[in-house]
Amino acid sequence: MNLRFALAVNNEGNFQKKHFGDADKYLIYEELDNEMVLIGEEINNFKLLDEEIEHGSKRKGNAIIKLLKGKGVNVLVSMKFGKNIKMVNKYFIPVIIYSEKPEDTVNVLNKHLHWIKDEWENNSSDYKLFTIKSGILKSSIKYI
């Protein structure tokens, strides 16, 4: 099975220090022959959903989960996650990165695909959080 990644970016196509659900759009990559390939993008029509009531609402989280599950996504990549990480890690592997440029992140992810594939193949829910800076760190999700 090939993994699919959703990279949370702004309208210019760069990462920002915003929560995953606050991204303008998601770049969708698929792992093909151990290499990530851009296959499309999805506008985040839910980024303002319920924001006037509650930042990081469950309704917003569930809408984004449904959208990305429908696209076959397995891995979420962002500079930041909010409290809904406890919802999304039931369905997706969350990855925190530190580069603003998707091409840099894709290069780093390509080097660490085996760790992410291993997590997906050996678990069916409650996925660990991956943090990628100069190396890779896998940790349990306790709080954000």
Secondary structure by P-SEA (a helix, b strand, c coil): cbbbbbbbbcccccccccccccccbbbbbbbcccbbbbcccccccccccccccccccaaaaaaaaaaaaaaccccccccccccaaaaaaacbbbbbbccccaaaaaaaaaacaaaaaaaaaacccbbbbbbbccbbbbbbcccc
